[in-house]
Amino acid sequence: MKQPPGTNLTQAGTSKFLGTAAALMSVYLFWGGTYLGMKVAIETIPPFTMGGVRFLSAGLILYVLARLIGEKRPIAEEWKSAGITGALLLLGGNGVVAWAEQRVPSAIASLLVATVPLWMLVFGWMGRSRNKPSAGIVIGLLLGFAGIVILVAHPGSSSGGNLDMMGIASLLLASVSWSIGSLYSRKAMLPESPLLSTALQMIIGGALLLIAALVLGEWSGLQPSTITPRSYAALGYLIAFGSIVSYTAYIWLLKHAEPVLVSTYAFVNPVVAVFLGWSLAGEQLSPNSLTAAVFIIAAVVVITLSRKGKVTRKQPGRSASVTSRD
């Protein structure tokens, strides 16, 4: 039976819509769940060891997949650039976040990591480009830093005590490291393939995390028998869904959806993280922390919407990287 004209176009549009919705939900939920996943994993697995196993495993899997689909073998310069980027993002960024979650709730960690767009704008403005920020971006920066001040000046916890200031400072430093790594990756010589680029960063970043774990003595008293099934399950989630599935969905979105729609993960992820921390881990935000959350998430929304009209010109030899997400 002959189909009416336009049926194929309608089906294609529906398929694209459903694919976009599924990919967005993966990025929203799985990436938003990584904060709670790390919190559970480090209950019985030391933080840098956990991060090293997570990213080295995911990186090797992505590397094999990239090579199987025909991606070229990376050259030495690409390995070097990926190493620097991986050190800044995964060792100085994600590894420190995991360490800090021993001291602060996952909800607070997600909020402070959400300040990455703010730091990137500040460092970009202070750099060579010195592009004058728009009024919307300035408002977003002020909102974001106001949220940080509220959280740091009055760090009340849900239990009536105080949040660990070392943990808060570490999360801010991790956000700064992630921002610097993100800016560096834009001009670094990385593979053209985003999949291969991310694989290299994860492999080297994971290896550096394991070296850091060794230096810090995490391996000395580690016994596999002491690791609970709960932590193993969280680690499996981080490898499979937090690193592989979500990243693949993100890459698909970059090719099939509007950039402004894709960028919404930046302010949806902390909302998901806060909800999961509250519903599954019993974490609650104090009034001050809740106020800070509103300021920080509003800042990310304002900055994202203010930048939606800007188009970044792709440079030869550059590639998207894991900078898109913690």
Backbone torsions as a table, in degrees:
resi	resn	phi	psi	omega
1	MET	NA	130.3	-177.9
2	LYS	-74.5	132.7	-179.9
3	GLN	-81.1	147.0	178.6
4	PRO	-61.7	150.9	178.2
5	PRO	-56.4	139.5	177.5
6	GLY	89.3	-6.3	-178.1
7	THR	-63.3	-44.4	-179.3
8	ASN	-62.4	-39.5	178.8
9	LEU	-64.7	-39.3	179.5
10	THR	-65.4	-42.7	179.1
11	GLN	-64.7	-39.9	178.5
12	ALA	-63.6	-41.4	179.0
13	GLY	-64.9	-40.2	178.4
14	THR	-65.4	-42.5	179.3
15	SER	-62.4	-41.9	179.2
16	LYS	-65.0	-40.7	179.2
17	PHE	-62.0	-46.4	-179.3
18	LEU	-66.1	-39.1	178.2
19	GLY	-64.3	-42.3	178.2
20	THR	-64.0	-43.2	179.8
21	ALA	-62.9	-43.4	-179.4
22	ALA	-65.5	-41.9	-179.9
23	ALA	-66.1	-41.7	178.6
24	LEU	-62.8	-43.2	179.1
25	MET	-62.8	-35.9	177.8
26	SER	-63.4	-47.0	-179.2
27	VAL	-66.5	-42.9	179.8
28	TYR	-61.7	-54.8	-171.4
29	LEU	-78.5	-49.3	-174.8
30	PHE	-69.2	-43.1	177.2
31	TRP	-69.9	-38.1	177.0
32	GLY	-64.0	-28.9	-179.6
33	GLY	-82.2	-6.9	-178.0
34	THR	-66.2	-29.0	-179.1
35	TYR	-66.7	-45.5	176.3
36	LEU	-69.2	-36.3	177.8
37	GLY	-59.7	-44.0	177.9
38	MET	-64.8	-40.0	-179.7
39	LYS	-59.8	-41.7	-179.5
40	VAL	-73.9	-41.2	-177.7
41	ALA	-61.8	-39.9	-176.3
42	ILE	-82.0	5.0	173.5
43	GLU	-61.1	-37.5	-179.6
44	THR	-132.4	0.8	175.1
45	ILE	-117.2	125.2	178.9
46	PRO	-55.4	144.3	-170.0
47	PRO	-59.7	-45.8	-178.1
48	PHE	-72.7	-33.4	174.8
49	THR	-64.5	-44.8	178.7
50	MET	-59.1	-47.7	-179.2
51	GLY	-63.9	-39.7	179.9
52	GLY	-63.1	-45.9	178.7
53	VAL	-64.0	-42.2	-179.1
54	ARG	-59.3	-54.5	-172.5
55	PHE	-78.6	-33.9	177.1
56	LEU	-65.0	-42.5	178.6
57	SER	-63.6	-49.1	-179.2
58	ALA	-64.1	-40.4	-179.4
59	GLY	-62.9	-43.5	179.2
60	LEU	-64.0	-40.1	178.5
61	ILE	-64.5	-44.9	179.5
62	LEU	-65.5	-36.0	179.3
63	TYR	-64.1	-45.3	178.8
64	VAL	-61.7	-43.0	179.0
65	LEU	-62.3	-42.7	-179.9
66	ALA	-62.5	-42.2	179.5
67	ARG	-68.8	-35.7	-179.6
68	LEU	-66.2	-31.7	179.9
69	ILE	-88.8	7.1	171.5
70	GLY	100.3	11.6	178.5
71	GLU	-69.3	145.3	-177.8
72	LYS	-71.0	152.3	176.8
73	ARG	-66.3	131.1	-177.8
74	PRO	-67.2	148.6	178.2
75	ILE	-90.3	171.4	-175.5
76	ALA	-59.5	-41.4	-178.9
77	GLU	-63.4	-35.3	178.8
78	GLU	-69.9	-38.5	175.2
79	TRP	-62.3	-41.6	-179.7
80	LYS	-62.7	-49.4	180.0
81	SER	-62.6	-40.2	178.4
82	ALA	-64.9	-34.2	178.3
83	GLY	-65.6	-44.2	178.5
84	ILE	-64.3	-44.7	179.4
85	THR	-63.7	-45.0	179.5
86	GLY	-62.9	-35.8	178.4
87	ALA	-64.4	-43.7	-177.8
88	LEU	-71.8	-40.1	-175.4
89	LEU	-82.3	-49.8	-169.7
90	LEU	-93.4	-35.7	176.6
91	LEU	-82.2	-59.8	-179.0
92	GLY	-72.9	-25.4	-179.7
93	GLY	-94.7	-78.8	-173.3
94	ASN	-64.7	-40.0	-179.2
95	GLY	-61.7	-41.1	179.4
96	VAL	-70.3	-33.6	175.9
97	VAL	-61.3	-45.4	179.4
98	ALA	-61.9	-41.7	178.1
99	TRP	-62.5	-43.4	-177.9
100	ALA	-66.2	-27.2	-179.0
101	GLU	-70.8	-5.6	169.5
102	GLN	-73.2	-18.5	-172.5
103	ARG	-114.4	-24.1	-176.9
104	VAL	-130.4	155.9	177.4
105	PRO	-63.0	153.1	-179.9
106	SER	-62.8	-30.3	179.2
107	ALA	-63.7	-44.0	178.5
108	ILE	-65.7	-40.2	178.7
109	ALA	-59.2	-44.0	-178.1
110	SER	-64.9	-35.5	-179.8
111	LEU	-68.6	-42.3	-179.5
112	LEU	-71.2	-34.8	176.2
113	VAL	-68.3	-26.5	177.8
114	ALA	-66.1	-10.6	178.7
115	THR	-80.6	-0.9	-179.0
116	VAL	-52.7	-46.3	178.5
117	PRO	-58.2	-31.2	178.6
118	LEU	-66.6	-48.5	-179.4
119	TRP	-63.8	-37.5	179.6
120	MET	-63.2	-39.9	178.0
121	LEU	-66.1	-42.2	-180.0
122	VAL	-63.3	-48.7	-179.1
123	PHE	-67.4	-36.4	176.8
124	GLY	-65.3	-38.2	179.0
125	TRP	-68.3	-36.5	-179.9
126	MET	-78.4	-14.0	-177.7
127	GLY	-78.7	-160.0	-174.6
128	ARG	-67.9	-33.6	-176.0
129	SER	-66.9	-42.8	179.8
130	ARG	47.8	41.1	176.6
131	ASN	-67.3	133.0	-179.8
132	LYS	-70.0	123.3	-178.7
133	PRO	-70.6	149.4	177.8
134	SER	-74.6	170.0	180.0
135	ALA	-61.8	-39.8	179.7
136	GLY	-62.7	-41.3	179.7
137	ILE	-67.0	-39.4	177.5
138	VAL	-61.7	-43.5	177.3
139	ILE	-61.2	-43.1	178.7
140	GLY	-61.8	-42.4	177.9
141	LEU	-61.4	-44.9	-179.8
142	LEU	-63.3	-41.0	178.3
143	LEU	-63.7	-43.8	-178.4
144	GLY	-64.1	-47.2	-179.1
145	PHE	-70.6	-27.5	173.3
146	ALA	-64.2	-40.2	177.2
147	GLY	-62.8	-40.6	178.1
148	ILE	-63.9	-43.4	-179.9
149	VAL	-61.4	-43.3	179.2
150	ILE	-60.9	-43.5	-177.5
151	LEU	-68.8	-40.6	-177.7
152	VAL	-77.9	-38.4	-177.3
153	ALA	-73.4	-32.0	-179.2
154	HIS	-133.4	68.6	-173.9
155	PRO	-80.6	56.3	179.4
156	GLY	-72.0	141.8	178.5
157	SER	-102.5	171.1	-178.0
158	SER	-68.0	-21.3	-178.1
159	SER	-88.0	1.3	178.4
160	GLY	94.6	-7.7	177.3
161	GLY	-91.7	-156.3	179.6
162	ASN	-116.9	146.5	174.0
163	LEU	-68.9	150.8	-179.2
164	ASP	-70.4	118.5	-176.8
165	MET	-68.8	-30.6	176.2
166	MET	-64.6	-38.7	177.4
167	GLY	-64.9	-42.6	179.0
168	ILE	-63.9	-45.6	179.5
169	ALA	-62.0	-39.4	179.4
170	SER	-64.6	-39.6	179.0
171	LEU	-66.0	-37.5	177.1
172	LEU	-66.5	-41.8	177.6
173	LEU	-64.4	-38.5	177.6
174	ALA	-63.2	-40.3	178.4
175	SER	-65.0	-38.7	177.3
176	VAL	-65.1	-44.8	179.0
177	SER	-60.8	-43.2	178.7
178	TRP	-62.5	-40.0	-179.0
179	SER	-65.8	-44.5	179.3
180	ILE	-63.6	-42.3	177.8
181	GLY	-63.2	-37.8	179.1
182	SER	-65.0	-43.9	179.5
183	LEU	-67.1	-39.6	178.9
184	TYR	-62.3	-40.9	-175.4
185	SER	-64.5	-22.5	-178.4
186	ARG	-66.8	-29.7	-178.8
187	LYS	-112.4	-0.3	-178.7
188	ALA	-75.0	154.0	177.3
189	MET	-82.6	92.7	-179.3
190	LEU	-115.1	159.4	178.8
191	PRO	-58.4	147.5	178.2
192	GLU	-61.1	-34.9	-179.1
193	SER	-74.7	119.9	176.8
194	PRO	-59.3	-35.6	-179.8
195	LEU	-63.7	-47.0	-179.5
196	LEU	-69.3	-38.5	178.8
197	SER	-60.1	-46.2	179.6
198	THR	-66.4	-38.1	178.9
199	ALA	-59.1	-45.0	-179.9
200	LEU	-63.1	-43.7	-179.6
201	GLN	-63.4	-40.1	180.0
202	MET	-69.3	-39.2	-179.9
203	ILE	-62.9	-50.6	-177.9
204	ILE	-71.4	-42.3	177.9
205	GLY	-61.1	-41.5	178.1
206	GLY	-64.2	-41.0	178.2
207	ALA	-63.8	-41.7	178.6
208	LEU	-64.7	-37.4	177.4
209	LEU	-63.7	-39.8	178.4
210	LEU	-67.9	-36.8	176.0
211	ILE	-64.4	-43.6	177.8
212	ALA	-61.1	-39.9	178.2
213	ALA	-61.7	-40.0	179.0
214	LEU	-65.9	-45.6	-179.5
215	VAL	-63.0	-38.6	-178.5
216	LEU	-80.2	-1.6	176.8
217	GLY	80.9	18.0	-178.9
218	GLU	-67.2	-27.0	-176.2
219	TRP	-81.9	-18.6	-171.8
220	SER	-60.7	-42.9	-177.7
221	GLY	-109.6	13.6	-175.9
222	LEU	-81.0	123.8	177.2
223	GLN	-123.8	123.0	179.8
224	PRO	-53.3	-30.3	-178.1
225	SER	-68.5	-20.3	-179.5
226	THR	-86.8	-9.1	179.4
227	ILE	-81.3	125.0	-176.0
228	THR	-78.0	155.1	174.5
229	PRO	-56.6	-32.2	178.9
230	ARG	-61.7	-43.5	179.1
231	SER	-71.1	-38.2	176.3
232	TYR	-60.5	-42.5	-179.9
233	ALA	-63.6	-41.2	178.6
234	ALA	-64.6	-40.8	178.0
235	LEU	-63.7	-42.3	176.8
236	GLY	-60.8	-40.2	177.0
237	TYR	-61.3	-44.5	-178.3
238	LEU	-63.9	-39.2	-179.9
239	ILE	-70.8	-52.2	-172.3
240	ALA	-75.5	-54.0	-173.5
241	PHE	-94.1	-39.3	-178.5
242	GLY	-72.9	-28.7	-175.7
243	SER	-112.0	-43.7	-172.3
244	ILE	-91.3	-58.2	-175.8
245	VAL	-63.4	-49.0	-176.6
246	SER	-64.8	-39.8	-179.7
247	TYR	-67.1	-40.4	177.2
248	THR	-60.7	-41.4	177.2
249	ALA	-63.6	-39.1	-179.9
250	TYR	-64.9	-43.4	178.2
251	ILE	-61.8	-40.4	178.0
252	TRP	-62.3	-41.8	-180.0
253	LEU	-63.4	-38.4	179.9
254	LEU	-59.4	-28.7	-177.8
255	LYS	-93.9	-19.9	-170.9
256	HIS	-123.5	-1.7	-177.8
257	ALA	-133.5	161.5	178.8
258	GLU	-66.8	138.9	-178.3
259	PRO	-55.4	-38.1	-179.0
260	VAL	-65.5	-32.8	177.4
261	LEU	-70.5	-42.7	179.6
262	VAL	-62.4	-39.3	-175.3
263	SER	-69.2	-9.6	-179.0
264	THR	-65.5	-15.4	177.1
265	TYR	-58.3	-28.3	-174.5
266	ALA	-62.2	-32.4	178.5
267	PHE	-108.8	-8.2	174.3
268	VAL	-82.7	-38.9	-178.1
269	ASN	-54.3	-48.7	179.3
270	PRO	-64.6	-32.1	177.2
271	VAL	-64.5	-44.9	178.1
272	VAL	-62.4	-43.0	-179.0
273	ALA	-62.5	-42.5	179.2
274	VAL	-64.2	-43.0	-179.9
275	PHE	-64.6	-44.7	-179.8
276	LEU	-65.5	-39.1	177.5
277	GLY	-62.3	-37.7	179.5
278	TRP	-73.1	-44.7	-172.2
279	SER	-80.8	-33.1	-174.5
280	LEU	-106.4	-26.8	-176.5
281	ALA	-114.9	1.7	178.5
282	GLY	71.4	17.4	178.8
283	GLU	-78.9	140.6	178.0
284	GLN	-135.4	143.5	178.1
285	LEU	-90.0	135.4	173.3
286	SER	-71.3	167.1	178.2
287	PRO	-54.8	-40.9	178.9
288	ASN	-66.2	-42.5	179.5
289	SER	-66.6	-38.0	178.1
290	LEU	-65.0	-40.6	176.7
291	THR	-62.6	-43.8	177.4
292	ALA	-61.4	-38.4	179.6
293	ALA	-61.9	-42.6	179.4
294	VAL	-62.2	-43.3	-179.9
295	PHE	-64.2	-45.9	-175.8
296	ILE	-68.4	-45.2	179.8
297	ILE	-66.0	-39.7	176.8
298	ALA	-61.8	-37.6	179.3
299	ALA	-63.2	-44.3	-179.6
300	VAL	-65.4	-38.9	178.0
301	VAL	-62.8	-48.4	-178.2
302	VAL	-62.0	-44.5	-179.4
303	ILE	-65.2	-43.3	-179.3
304	THR	-61.9	-45.5	-179.4
305	LEU	-69.6	-31.3	180.0
306	SER	-71.4	-25.6	-177.2
307	ARG	-99.2	2.1	-172.3
308	LYS	-66.0	-23.6	-178.8
309	GLY	-86.2	-5.9	-177.5
310	LYS	-85.5	140.4	178.3
311	VAL	-118.7	126.2	179.0
312	THR	-93.9	127.2	179.8
313	ARG	-78.4	129.2	-177.6
314	LYS	-77.7	131.9	-179.9
315	GLN	-96.6	147.3	178.6
316	PRO	-59.1	139.7	176.1
317	GLY	80.7	4.4	-179.7
318	ARG	-107.0	159.6	-176.9
319	SER	-149.4	155.6	170.8
320	ALA	-63.1	150.9	-176.8
321	SER	-136.6	-175.9	179.4
322	VAL	-70.7	1.9	-179.9
323	THR	-60.9	-14.5	-176.9
324	SER	-66.2	-22.5	-174.0
325	ARG	-157.0	151.0	173.8
326	ASP	-71.2	NA	NA
